[in-house]
Amino acid sequence: MHDAQRARRRSSAGRQVRLAAGATLLATVAVACGGGGGGEEAGGGAAPAQIPELTDDELTLSFIWFEWPPAQALEDFANAEYTKERPNVTIEVNTVPNANWRDAMFTQFAARQTDFDIPILDSQHIGEAVTNGNILDLTDFVEENIEVDAYDPYLLAAYGQYPQAETGQRDEDASLYGLPLLGDTWTMVYRKDLIGEEPPQTWDEMIDVAAQCQADNPGVSGLAFHQSNGSDAAAVTYNTVNGVYGGNLWDSGEGQIEGVINDDAGQKAMDVLVNEMKPLTALGSGNWFIDEVNAAVAQGQACIAFQWIAASGGLLDPEQSTLGTTREEISEVLGFAPLPSQETDFVPLGGMGMHVSAYAPEERQAEALNFMAWFLQEDIQKKWAAAGGVPSRTDALQSPEFLDGAPYNQVYADSVSRMRDMWNVPVYAQLIDIENTNVNAALNGAKDPAQALDDIAEQQQSVLDSSGGLD
């Protein structure tokens, strides 16, 4: 039965989970383990410290994520491995387009009824989900079931803690509402045959090398990077450049954005992005995101590109590339390196955590907790790495299963200590929309870059202030 179910699942590639409309969902609340409960002010409740008794009945454990290769990889991996322990369980990873990901989850959260058990949240979504009581508090469960010392403290904080700490820090007294599922950051992808074996070491050098490569190779653009107004694409690009030129997105202690993101360093970063990097991109690239950057690299149309590591697997696929007929041939042409540094060496934190819906039935909440405890074991994390996942356990990150799995995996292992996240506040969705819209407008020539940055600062500060600041 499970094989048949999985076959049916795999035959429907490109499936999308429905966007549940709040108007059609009743505010019916499934009682959470430890007390999720009804009413507008109800909290998500706390998961029990010990995993409850699991059912022997047939059960489908449902995730929600966005459409990209790791989603299918997770479903295939879990159905191959988790069912060895729990043969009565089928794993479904339902997906939506990236731009709809947040709304697909929070529309159902608002109705207090979800058709998913494990929402995969971006790190910045956690504050909104916690303050609305949408996910379970996992603190006691983590203490009893998870080897926290096996993780970089910042990764535990980034994918589960709320309120969240500064980059590189974890407050051990703070609550955890999620656990790492997939780590990620950007890698610099470069054409070894066009710019040489050694990648540029500074951002300024990278721009110079890209400009020379573009001049020397007609029809090939110097750079390819995310510019889209969808999801967090353009904002992450600006935030990355802001970081390496010594800027800050805000003063998190004071809740101050205006005068911080648009200070001299912030303006320098915007100038570099719009006036130095943008001219090195292809015509029509103003709305590029993951797929478009991958296509440009695979088709030999970019000298240097920036991409999420977890989205880079297709770059080595001969069926998707014109750079070689085998994985080995493509690897001779493409190099993968950590991002260059400049004033600092910050890189963007990517990846996501897994959480438990406060509205899932009790038996599926119990199964979700069991899955998390299973998934985060050392041997399973190494198997996940071998299957193409990006683990967060330090021992798995340093294992041959991960480091030898792909040429960009070492990049991730080397980049963990450099990661910087965005604001982790309940109004994140509004802040990111403001930044995406304005950065995209600046990149596409619809707004003066300096004015775009000032508008970001003013509008974001207004949202943060009207929301009560950091609360």
Residue, then its C-alpha position, 0 to 999 in steps of 0.5 A: m500500500h505504501d509503495a502504491q501511495r508513493a507511486r501515485r505521489r511521484s506521478s503528480a510532479g509539480r503538485q501544489v497544496r491548495l491555498a486554504a481560503g480563510a472564508t471557507l475554513l471554520a475556526t475549528v481547533a484541534v487540541a494540541c499536545g499539552g494544550g493548543g486550544g480555542g479562542e483568538e488569544a489561545g497559545g499554541g501550547a507546549a509539546p510533551a517532554q516525552i513522545p506520546e504513544l504512537t498509533d499503529d493505524e495507517l497515517t499520513l504525516s503531511f509537511i508544507w514547503f515550497e517548490w524546489p528540489p529539496a522538497q522532493a528529496l525530503e519526501d523520497f528520503a523520508n519514505a525510504e528511511y522513516t518507514k523502516e521504523r514506522p511502516n504504517v506512516t506515509i510522508e507527504v511534502n506538499t508544495v506551493p510556489n515560493a511566492n505563495w509559501r508564507d500565505a499558504m501556511f498563515t491563511q490556514f493558521a488564521a483559520r485555526q485549522t491546517d491540513f498540514d502537520i509540520p510547517i516548514l518555516d523560514s527563520q523569520h516566520i517564527g515570530e509571527a507563528v509564535t505570537n499567534g499561537n500557531i506552533l507548539d513550544l518544543t522546549d521540553f521535548v528538545e531537552e529530553n530528546i535532542e542532542v543540542d550539543a551536536y549543533d552549532p548554537y546559532l543554528l538552533a537559535a536561527y531555526g527555532q528560538y523565539p525571541q531570537a538572539e544576535t547572529g552567532q548567539r543562542d539564549e539557552d533560557a529562551s524557548l525553542y519552537g522548531l528544529p533544523l531541517l535544512g541548512d543553507t547559504w549562498t555559494m559563489v559559482y564561477r567559470k573556471d575556464l573563463i576566470g581561472e581556478e582561483p576564485p576572487q577573494t574580495w567583493d571588489e575583486m569579484i566585480d572587477v573579474a566579472a567585468q573583465c570576463q564579460a568584456d572578454n566573452p561576448g554573449v556571457s554576462g559577468l554576473a547572475f544573481h537574484q533580483s526578483n520582487g517575489s519572496d525575499a529574492a531582491a532583499v536577500t541580495y541587497n542584505t548580502v551586499n550590505g553585510v559585506y560592506g560593513g552595513n547593518l539592517w537595524d539596531s535590534g536592541e533599540g528597534q531602530i531601522e531608519g538611520v541604520i540601514n541607510d547610513d553611509a555603509g548601507q548607501k555604499a552597498m546600494d550603490v555597488l549593487v545597482n551601479e556596479m553589479k547590475p550593469l554586469t547582468a543579462l538584459g531582462s534579468g530584473n526579475w530573476f530568482i533561483d530557476e533563472v540563475n541556475a538556467a543562466v549558469a547551466q547554459g553558459q551565460a554567466c561568468i559568476a553567479f550567486q545561488w543558494i547551495a540547496a538549489s545548486g544540485g541541478l547545475l551538475d546535471p548533464e541533462q540540464s547543462t550545456l557545460g558538459t556531458t557528465r557530472e565530472e566534465i561540468s565540475e571541470v568547468l564550474g567552481f564553487a566557493p564561499l562568498p568573497s569578503q570585503e569590510t566584513d565576511f557575512v553571508p546570508l543565513g538560509g535554510m529552514g526549520m520544522h515545526v508542529s502545527a498547533y491545530a494538527p490532530e493529537e496522533r499526528q502531532a505525536e508522529a511529528l515529534n517522533f519524526m523530528a527525534w528520528f531525523l536529527q539522529e547522527d546516522i540519519q543526518k548523515k544519510w540525509a546528507a548522502a541523499g542530497g540534504v544539507p544537515s545542521r548537525t556538526d558531526a554530519l556537516q564534517s562527515p565524508e557523506f556530506l563533504d564528499g557529496a558535492p563540490y559546494n558542500q564544503v562551502y556550506a561547512d566553511s560558511v556556518s560561522r559567517m552567517r547573518d540573518m534578518w529581522n526576526v519579528p512578527v511583522y517580518a512579512q511586511l518588512i520584507d515586502i517593503e525591501n523587496t519592492n524598493v530594491n527591485a525598483a532600484l535594480n530595474g531603474a524605476k527608482d533612484p537607488a539612494q531614494a529607494l534605500d531611504d524609502i525602505a528605512e522610513q517605511q520599515q521603521s513605520v511598520l516596526d513602530s506601529s507594531g509595538g517595536l520588538d514585541 
